[in-house]
């Protein structure tokens, strides 16, 4: 059984966040159960982009600061690191409030730059991750609970993709991102290279809709903790009301035989998930209906079964960030306009995730629009 603890916390008032974290960790043995004095502990928050904390794009600085202070009180040396999807690390840390949290807690900011290539034990035989991540004595994963246009949800397992540095991310999207199942396996194999000792989810204000960068904040009022990121994600998915069949990481984890993929394999403590009601996060518009169909049907009807990115000419400044980040190089700038080759596009949604102007929109294929309308009609009849 995988032990998962839940605590309620309705806002980011620092004293309340700290008290909630202590309550959250108590059933798991407290922070002292995971670290020893002198440990070099790396905190891995979600630092996707240079957004203010209120946008719910990044892990809130109050959560990061409180965890860092608990570790410092336990005699640990604390570092905070990530590799942002867009923008320099220092800029993202400043804008998100993480730099201030580091200063106030006495933690060290560590930019993921240098890499170390590791031999994988599964499908992916060589994976390069940040040396700072690999060489830390222990990792504590601090994800933000958000919807995700490619993987439906980003939480504990997906947050560890941040251990991959810079330009390696688009390369992996190109290698593994044409299949959600394949990309989920990559995420799980990255997790297995160096397992966090603890995962603490910031779900006080989560994100729904077109996450992970362009969605809408939604108050959930929850903190989740556990050793297994897979089990943590299962609980997070339940709290968000996301259908299990859309949680691709958890489905792939089950195929790999990892523990904690079902609620029956999880021992809950703290606040019951039932106390948060029957929430149903609004899901990304970029989700499609092609998975599970035969390959020959997918290929022939791909454009009609999927969503695809289009540029909003009123917002697009032709900055080239999406073009440069596109794994299959499906985006070009021609005649003062942004052009997307939908035949080459792999629907990884990096363009939408990284666009600082929210200028990449979603257009649904005709069969996807019909399927969505029928699904809504069935829900109304219920």
Secondary structure, 3 states (H helix, E strand, C coil): CEEEEEEECCCCCHHHHHHHHHHHHHCCCCHHHCCCCCCEEEEEECCCCCCCHHHCCCCCHHHHHHHHHHHHHCCCEEEEEECCCCCCHHHHHHHHCHHHHHHHHCCEEEECCCEEEEECCCCCCEEEEEHHHHHCCEEEEECEEEEECCCEEECHHHHHHHHCCCCHHHHHHHHHCCCHHHHHHHHHHHHHHCCCCEEEEEEEEEEECCCCCCCEEEEEEEEEEECCHHHHHHHHHHHHCCCHHHCHHHHHHHHCCCCCCCHHHEEEEECCHHHHCCCCCCCCCCCCCCCCCCHHHHHHHHHHHCEEEEECCCCCCCCCHHHHHCCCCCEEEECCEEEECCCCCCCCCHHHHHCCCCCEEEEECHHHHHHHHHHHHHHHHC
